[in-house]
């Protein structure tokens, strides 16, 4: 039922409950024989009215297009003190229906990329083996960010959102709101630069900003635990965890990258008073969130492609790690060769509307790492071709649809993975 329809119904219910309450008070004044019973009924009705008033406020906000949430000065001050910056303008936090949040998150994810490029990225990731043919990047990633969420930050507008399930008196919900406030503060001082920086740089920046927000939120919750004995958690059910486990390793890894890698780095930089310096000039590659020091990566030279080039991108160390994990998700040691990543580039080219070719070249620091990566590439080619045996280096393997896969080592420290459309 739409909020505009529910609103008058609930308002009428509140008025009716108020009338009953008044009548009970009158009866109580007239007779004291059932005073205990009447007091219980009055208490129940008072609780019901309070609930209806809360729902009315939420529905009124939705019916009017969302509305803004009042942010306490104490939370703002906590954020400013923790980060060492002041809000340049009052933070704006809107209220939204929980059912509408996922669609808004999907739209935000899609708008991050240059126009008409997300579909090409999905096709490239499917050709690499990062996504299955029926996987959809934006809806699946949005599901990880919206299921059970109490708050969300829109980095396109620089504004925050809370759902109609948000409870201002709940300490975990206060933490969720505070996390959004950190993102708003950082966005005001360090907004995205004009133009799209590339996938690896964009993911790295997002991980640092979100990691800083998680760090401040955890410190707030820790303070509440010391002050009032709060020991709760924001995980109110296992739905989000179950959903995450059902998604491709690639989506899982992108969803958890800010918490697993961004937060430890941001916390360390915050403790060292280096965070603002890092935010001013964030690293353009995800390798910087895995290693303490890292030189600028090399850009491999790809062979000439047939047809028109529709996309050139880097998967980064993050993408390489997730690619390795896709084949062996239960073995952390399978990710070790990714530590030797020194640059990569993939290209998607079109010979026709349906004939899309992919070539991906990875530069490694050592021949040993390159050999390990080549073995994974051969296994991936065998899996995509549904072959009984993995192809050898330099051997073309053909899928049932006529697509051709090839793994090569142009030199001792580089691996090239090619996935061509049927001739």
LINDAVEN-V270040 format. One record per run of one state. SS is the DSSP state (helix for helix, strand for strand, loop for the rest). FROM is the first residue (numbers start at 0). TO is the last residue. Records with the same first field share a line. If there is no record, write none. Layout:
SS: FROM-TO + FROM-TO
This chain:
loop: 0-1 + 30-33 + 63-66 + 68-71 + 83-91 + 96-96 + 112-116 + 128-135 + 146-149 + 154-157 + 163-169 + 189-197 + 228-237 + 246-247 + 271-273 + 280-284 + 289-306 + 313-314 + 327-330 + 350-354 + 364-365 + 384-395 + 398-402 + 411-412 + 420-422
helix: 2-29 + 34-62 + 72-82 + 97-111 + 117-127 + 136-145 + 170-188 + 198-227 + 238-245 + 248-270 + 274-279 + 285-288 + 315-326 + 331-339 + 366-383
strand: 67-67 + 92-95 + 150-153 + 158-162 + 307-312 + 340-349 + 355-363 + 396-397 + 403-410 + 413-419
